[in-house]
Amino acid sequence: MFDLAFFDGEFAERALEFVREHEGLGIAVEFVTSSGQHLDVLEVLTSDEGVRLVTREEWLVFLPYEQIAHVNVSPLKDHRMASFQVVTSVA
């Protein structure tokens, strides 16, 4: 199960590590919801209740942790596209 500690800790660390391993390439992050919706995410803001996602389509989506099925991370090969920004917390 995903939670605040995961996104503020392990996920942020692994995202930075992934960027270093791919020689500074940006990364693409996709959240998949429990209902099967795929969200191409530029930024994640964490809170105790869930995540606020800013998507590439310029949507602001609140997603409770229990509705996150999985998160995909891949290198962003098109340098013209904005890269995912590493996780930050909100009060």
C-alpha positions in Angstrom: 0.0 0.0 0.0 1.2 3.5 -0.8 1.4 6.2 1.9 3.0 9.5 2.8 6.2 7.9 4.0 6.6 6.0 0.7 6.3 9.1 -1.5 8.3 11.4 0.7 11.0 8.8 1.3 11.7 5.7 -0.9 9.9 7.0 -4.0 11.7 10.4 -4.0 15.1 8.7 -3.4 14.5 6.1 -6.2 13.3 8.8 -8.6 16.6 10.8 -8.1 18.6 7.6 -8.4 16.8 6.7 -11.6 17.7 10.2 -13.1 21.4 9.8 -12.1 21.5 6.3 -13.6 20.2 7.6 -16.9 22.7 10.3 -17.0 20.4 13.2 -16.2 17.6 12.3 -18.5 14.2 13.5 -17.3 11.7 10.9 -16.1 8.1 10.2 -17.0 5.8 9.1 -14.2 2.4 7.5 -14.7 0.0 6.7 -11.8 -2.6 4.0 -12.5 -5.7 4.1 -10.3 -7.6 1.2 -8.9 -10.2 1.8 -11.6 -7.6 1.6 -14.4 -7.2 5.2 -15.2 -3.7 6.2 -16.4 -2.4 9.7 -15.3 0.7 11.1 -16.8 2.1 13.1 -13.9 4.4 16.1 -13.8 4.3 16.7 -10.0 3.2 15.0 -6.9 2.3 16.8 -3.7 1.8 14.5 -0.7 -0.4 14.8 2.3 -1.7 12.5 5.1 -4.8 11.7 3.1 -3.4 11.2 -0.4 -1.6 12.8 -3.3 -2.4 15.9 -5.4 -1.2 15.2 -8.9 -0.5 17.8 -11.6 -0.8 16.0 -14.9 0.7 16.7 -18.3 -2.9 17.6 -19.4 -2.8 20.4 -16.8 -5.3 18.7 -14.5 -5.1 18.9 -10.7 -6.2 15.5 -9.3 -6.5 14.5 -5.7 -6.1 10.7 -5.3 -6.4 9.0 -1.9 -3.5 6.5 -1.3 -5.9 3.5 -1.4 -6.9 4.3 -5.0 -3.4 4.1 -6.3 -2.9 0.7 -8.0 0.7 1.3 -9.2 3.2 3.8 -10.3 5.3 3.5 -13.5 8.6 5.3 -14.0 10.5 5.5 -17.2 13.2 7.6 -18.9 11.9 10.6 -20.8 13.5 10.4 -24.2 11.9 13.5 -25.7 13.9 16.4 -24.2 11.3 18.9 -25.4 8.8 17.5 -22.9 8.7 18.6 -19.3 10.2 16.1 -16.8 8.5 14.9 -13.6 9.4 17.0 -10.6 10.5 15.1 -7.4 7.9 14.7 -4.7 7.3 17.5 -2.1 5.0 17.5 0.9 2.2 19.9 1.7 0.8 20.7 5.2 
